């Protein structure tokens, strides 16, 4: 079953560069097709895989179930 999560308040590891200058979002909606996905433990990996930067932290909200 597909779920859509909103990740927001994302804190990127950019070595001091501005996330905006690197075109990194501060919030993003992602469709997740894995029924066992745990956003608390796997969210940072999903964001890093998609955008190529490590994540220090974020908040999330389930938009659809």
C-alpha positions in Angstrom: 0.0 0.0 0.0 1.3 3.4 -1.0 1.7 6.1 1.7 2.7 9.7 1.2 4.8 11.3 3.9 5.7 15.0 4.2 9.2 15.5 5.6 9.8 19.0 6.8 12.1 21.0 8.9 14.9 19.1 7.2 18.4 19.9 8.5 20.9 19.0 5.8 24.6 18.2 6.4 26.0 20.7 3.9 29.3 21.6 5.5 28.0 25.1 6.1 26.7 25.8 2.6 23.2 27.2 2.3 20.7 24.4 1.5 18.9 26.9 -0.8 22.1 27.5 -2.8 22.4 23.7 -3.2 18.8 23.5 -4.3 17.9 21.3 -1.3 14.3 21.4 0.0 13.3 22.2 3.5 10.2 20.1 3.0 9.3 17.4 0.6 6.5 14.9 0.0 7.5 11.4 -0.8 5.5 8.4 -1.9 6.6 5.2 -0.1 5.6 1.8 -1.4 7.1 -0.2 1.4 4.5 -1.4 3.9 7.2 -1.8 6.6 8.7 1.6 6.2 9.4 3.4 9.5 9.9 7.1 8.8 11.7 7.7 12.1 14.5 5.2 11.4 14.5 5.2 7.6 13.4 8.7 6.6 16.9 10.2 6.6 18.1 7.4 4.3 15.3 8.0 1.9 16.0 11.7 1.8 19.8 11.2 1.5 19.3 8.7 -1.4 17.0 11.1 -3.2 19.0 14.3 -2.8 22.6 13.1 -2.2 23.2 14.8 1.1 23.2 13.4 4.6 20.4 14.6 7.0 20.9 15.7 10.6 17.2 15.7 11.4 13.7 16.3 10.2 10.1 16.0 11.2 7.4 14.1 9.3 3.7 13.7 8.9 1.7 10.9 7.2 -0.5 12.5 4.5 -2.3 9.4 3.3 -2.7 5.9 4.7 
